[in-house]
């Protein structure tokens, strides 16, 4: 991950659909 902004870890599921995260290779933090 190049940009490690707080938004990527806080409220990520509410900001971007989980499908997009999985497709991008992100690991959703609950």
C-alpha positions as a LaTeX table, in Angstrom:
\begin{tabular}{lrrr}
\hline
Residue & $x$ (\AA) & $y$ (\AA) & $z$ (\AA) \\
\hline
Unk1 & 0.00 & 0.00 & 0.00 \\
Unk2 & 1.53 & 3.26 & $-1.14$ \\
Unk3 & $-0.81$ & 5.66 & 0.60 \\
Unk4 & $-1.56$ & 4.70 & 4.18 \\
Unk5 & $-4.19$ & 7.27 & 5.07 \\
Unk6 & $-6.38$ & 6.83 & 8.18 \\
Unk7 & $-9.44$ & 6.71 & 5.92 \\
Unk8 & $-8.15$ & 3.42 & 4.52 \\
Unk9 & $-8.48$ & 1.83 & 7.93 \\
Unk10 & $-11.32$ & 3.74 & 9.55 \\
Unk11 & $-14.79$ & 3.36 & 8.10 \\
Unk12 & $-13.44$ & 1.70 & 4.98 \\
Unk13 & $-16.47$ & $-0.54$ & 4.61 \\
Unk14 & $-18.81$ & 2.42 & 4.73 \\
Unk15 & $-16.77$ & 4.45 & 2.26 \\
Unk16 & $-16.08$ & 1.86 & $-0.43$ \\
Unk17 & $-18.02$ & $-1.31$ & $-1.25$ \\
Unk18 & $-16.33$ & $-4.43$ & 0.14 \\
Unk19 & $-16.30$ & $-5.89$ & $-3.35$ \\
Unk20 & $-14.08$ & $-3.08$ & $-4.59$ \\
Unk21 & $-11.69$ & $-3.57$ & $-1.68$ \\
Unk22 & $-11.37$ & $-7.28$ & $-2.31$ \\
Unk23 & $-10.86$ & $-6.65$ & $-6.00$ \\
Unk24 & $-8.17$ & $-4.10$ & $-5.22$ \\
Unk25 & $-6.51$ & $-6.51$ & $-2.82$ \\
Unk26 & $-7.33$ & $-4.59$ & 0.34 \\
Unk27 & $-7.81$ & $-6.29$ & 3.68 \\
Unk28 & $-10.92$ & $-4.83$ & 5.36 \\
Unk29 & $-10.30$ & $-3.91$ & 8.99 \\
Unk30 & $-13.36$ & $-4.38$ & 11.13 \\
\hline
\end{tabular}
